[in-house]
């Protein structure tokens, strides 16, 4: 499914009800139940979160697993927590385009995320067959469009979409009017991308960004294990993150994606792990007032 007429779609990029475009990504919570995650984000001063229908990383040892799929009591509890703590879902995650799976099967998850008030949906492209990937993404974008939602595609080194330029070309070929790119800082630099490349990208195509650091350059052995479970806090690794933040479009929402599974399993509370990283990211945003929404 190929779609056209991008210019007829207006995507609201900013999630800045509280004058702060920094949110907290889902895997940072290491499988904490959605209502508990909402409460944690609020305590940390974050009023936007990412969320998936099931845990991606975690739960931690001793914590129960959970699923939002078909779980109306948990969905109701989550809605109550979102209202109580004044938190919104900036990114609906957990969507994959990959061999052997039809994105049409995610229709119920798309509808659920829309019902929960998600601002946009993200998909990871793992399908090496380009024509099939294009058609599957077109279907995903159309499912989201029917709920009034924009979508993003996330690139990762060595995958079907391995760079920012490849993602932009892919989206131009699809032509979905409600689609753009999610730029994960770790993946951008591991793919060989640069701050200059990000700054030169069409601003209307950069719909979301994720922030963390990295311990090594490039795509090394163990890279994807680190990306999923153990990422360095901003400022503690090797990435030029202040420049990354400055290169983003002015209203682009930013999610702090910071799973630190090893440290959490060793007993450090999530709040203590995440609070300094949030402060660092906010300082970078404050240092570039021209990029504030």
Secondary structure as GFF3:
##gff-version 3
##sequence-region A 1 293
A	DSSP	three_ten_helix	6	8	.	.	.	ID=ss1
A	DSSP	beta_strand	22	24	.	.	.	ID=ss2
A	DSSP	three_ten_helix	26	29	.	.	.	ID=ss3
A	DSSP	alpha_helix	34	43	.	.	.	ID=ss4
A	DSSP	beta_strand	48	52	.	.	.	ID=ss5
A	DSSP	alpha_helix	72	85	.	.	.	ID=ss6
A	DSSP	beta_strand	88	97	.	.	.	ID=ss7
A	DSSP	three_ten_helix	103	106	.	.	.	ID=ss8
A	DSSP	alpha_helix	107	115	.	.	.	ID=ss9
A	DSSP	beta_strand	120	125	.	.	.	ID=ss10
A	DSSP	alpha_helix	130	145	.	.	.	ID=ss11
A	DSSP	beta_strand	150	154	.	.	.	ID=ss12
A	DSSP	alpha_helix	164	174	.	.	.	ID=ss13
A	DSSP	beta_strand	179	184	.	.	.	ID=ss14
A	DSSP	alpha_helix	185	190	.	.	.	ID=ss15
A	DSSP	alpha_helix	195	200	.	.	.	ID=ss16
A	DSSP	three_ten_helix	203	205	.	.	.	ID=ss17
A	DSSP	beta_strand	206	211	.	.	.	ID=ss18
A	DSSP	alpha_helix	223	229	.	.	.	ID=ss19
A	DSSP	alpha_helix	241	247	.	.	.	ID=ss20
A	DSSP	beta_strand	253	256	.	.	.	ID=ss21
A	DSSP	alpha_helix	261	265	.	.	.	ID=ss22
A	DSSP	alpha_helix	270	286	.	.	.	ID=ss23
A	DSSP	three_ten_helix	289	291	.	.	.	ID=ss24
###
